[in-house]
Amino acid sequence: MRLRLILAFAFIVLVSVSGVVLIAGNNVANTVRTYMFRGGMIGDEGLASALEGYYQQWGSWQGVESFIVSWNPGQGHGYGAQGMGMGHSQDGMMQARIRLADTQGNLLVDTGTGLTEGRLSQAEIANAIRLVVQKTTVGYLLLEGGMSFTASDQTRLVSMLNRAALTAGIIAGGISLGLVFFLAYGLMRPVRELTRAVDKIAGGDLTQRVPVRGNDELATLGIRFNQMASSLQRAEETRRAMTADIAHELRNPLAVQRANLEALQDGIYPLTPQNLGPILEQNQLLTRLVEDLRTLALADAGQLGLQKIEVDLEDLVKKVVERFRPQADSQGVELRFLEIEGQVLAAEVFIDPGRVEQILGNLLSNALRYTPHDGYIEVQTTYLPDAVQLTIHDSGPGIPQEAMENIFERFYRAGRSRARSEGGTGLGLAIARQLAQAHGGTLSAANHPEGGAVFTLRIPYNREANKDETQ
């Protein structure tokens, strides 16, 4: 990557410098040719315009010899005639030779020889000043300075200027390539750091992070990489914790079963229904734990089947509440079902009744676990404009602030001392949230202003929002 970047920059520098050298060389050649061969050195650029004016006035070149000999641009210099030869001007200008030819290249005036015979060569015509009147070429003017600057001199001068331009281009190219290496190293530094971090993460080190500098695209990539690495690290920590929790949850029921079975086998306990009860109890706990884990695994894989139908939610909630009333009475807890509040938009919702009963059952079991004797649990159903809302509020101690973020984590218990002896696998709230999300809804937890915890379940009416396929 770095090599490709350096080569790309180097190619751009090479093309740019080469283009500058070629264009500058071509322009230098044209400028030298124009300046040296078209009167630049002797200051007679105005003669061409004067001759064009002469031809436009008289319509021919007749008498032009006298005009050239007597021509003075008004700067105190002119062309003296020494046998039609060019002398020094009044201000000390160098001698110059003037040749004027018609459109066929036939000489009309030659101040160097005084002759009016002969022709200009094609090379001389190419270097001459083309005289134009009303967009028509009427002749050619060739000026040569007294310093005898010839075409070969031009070639040598242009060659020297080109070498100077090439030298400047090489120096500029070298400086540019140095900057290319420096910039390429700076640009590739974050990529190298990112590559090293990726290699270490691939090797199992999920603690790797990359430094983020600036706010460009590479910085954004670094931020996203760090977020990804953090997510992977949390997922790995969760996986390890869940594996340890599963082993811990399975070990105790299995140990109880084994102890009871060994006691029955050794004849310590007689084989009676009463002695088989604890074994059946632990077996039921294991069965529930395995089923809960299977539900979570299906939900994580997006393969949790929902049998959705139109259901009267109020009747379903009442049925679940009545199922838990005996348990609440035995614990001295008042279980209340409050009347519907808000505008009733629909008596029925599109849900899987079995799964919603499972959500409510897990929430009520959790509430009964933490509600003290002589406490209460309130269940309320409210029909909102876009969703039906169920709240379960208990008068227990509430949710500790440090546990609020983890309350729906698997195997998480706000009070470790309560845990297994009071029932539950530590998966009930995690399953409840997964089932709520499978219905396109939400499940949240908070502490009620009047005390205790409150869990809020929202399920949308809209079938498009509540869009999991039924199976």
Order of alpha helices (4+ residues) and beta strands (2+ residues): alpha-alpha-alpha-beta-beta-alpha-beta-beta-alpha-alpha-alpha-beta-alpha-beta-beta-alpha-beta-beta-alpha-beta-beta
